[in-house]
Amino acid sequence: MSYNIVVVDDDEIILFLHSKIIQAVGLCKEPKTFSSAIKALIFFESIADDAAPILLFLDINMPIMDGWGLLDIIHQESFSKIIKVIMVTSSVDQADKDKAKSYSKIIDFVEKPFSKANLLALKPLLYKL
């Protein structure tokens, strides 16, 4: 399946690294990268409701609006885009992992930075969605 791949992280180095890894495993030629959840929301609003589904690689800890805030918005009934989320975080807090399970759009939770191996293992799952 083809996805609009979006990476949201407030660390520019991580954005660059994750973008290059996504390209290297063949998930997407040019993933969209955003340094804030608000910029990602603006992008989501700009694409048609019938566009390809969104695969969002989302950091938890960011200023202004964190990953949980963005998740709350995309889980509202008024959010009409098809979206699946992979949480990518440096948090090793079990409470974050437990909280992630309460969001139906989260399909995986990986530690930052993710690797080619993480994504290659995830590829078969993405084709089943």
N, C-alpha and C positions, 0 to 999 in steps of 0.2 A: 504494500500500500504506500502511496505517496503522501508525505506530510509536509506542512509548513513547519520547519524546525526553528525553534526560538530558544535562545539561551539568555537567561537573566541572572546577572551577578554584578555586584558593585565593584569587583576587582577586574580591571582592564586586562591584566595578565591572564587571569583565569578565562575571561571571555575569549581571548586570542587562542589560548591553549585548547580549550574545549571545542572551539570552532574548527581548528586544524584537525583534531582527533575525529570529529564528526565527518569531516571531508575525507580523511584518510580511510575510514571504514566504509565509505560509500553510502552513508545515510542521506547526505545532501551536499550539493555542490557549493551552496552559499547560505549557510544558516543565518538567520537574523539574530543579531546580538544587541542586547540592551543593558545599560548600566543601572537601570532602575525599574521597579515594578510599574511605576506610572507610565514610563515610556513604552513598556510592553503593552499595557492596557490601551494606549493610544493606537498602537499598531493593530491590536485585535479589533478595535472599532473600525479601522480603515479597510479591513478585508471583508469580502462578501460572506454572508451566512452560508452559502453553498460552496465556499472554497474548500480546498483540501483540509482535512483535519489538522489540528495543531499538535505537535509534540513539543512540550515545554520542559526544558531542563532548568530547574528553578532552585536558586539559593534561598536559604532561610533567613540568614542574618544580613539585613541591608538597612540603610538609613531611610527615613521618611515613611516608606511602606515596606514592611518585611514580606517574606514569602508567604507567611500565614495570612497576612492581609490580602494579598493577591489571590490566594486560594479561596478565601471567603467570598470574594467578588465572583470568581469564575464558577463557584458552586451555587450561585443564586439562579433562580428559575429564569430571570430576565437575560442571563448570559446565554446566547444562542449558538455559539460556536462549538464544534466538536473538538474536545481537547483532552489530551492525556498528559500526565505530569510525571516527571522523574525528579525527585528531590535530590539535589546535589549539594552537599553541605559538609563543612568541617566539623559539625556538631557530632559528638559521639554520645550525646545525652539520650538515654533510653526514653525519657519523656517525649523527646522530639519524634523518635521512631514510633512510639505509641500514638501520639497525636496524628502522625501521618496516616495511620491506619483508619482514622475517622473520616478521611476525605476519599470519596469514591473515585475521583479522577486520578489519584496517585497510583501509578502502576509499579513504581520501584523507588528505593531510597538508597543512594550510594554516597560514599565518602568522596570528598573533594581532595584533590583533582581526580576526575575519573580517567580511566585508561582505555586504550584500544580494546583490551581484553574485556572490560566491563561492557562496552558497547557491542562487541562481537557476540557476547553471551546474550545480550538483550535483543539482538536482531530477530531471532525466530519468534519471540513474543510479539514484536511489533507487527509482524505479518499476520498474526492471529487476531489482532484487534479490529 
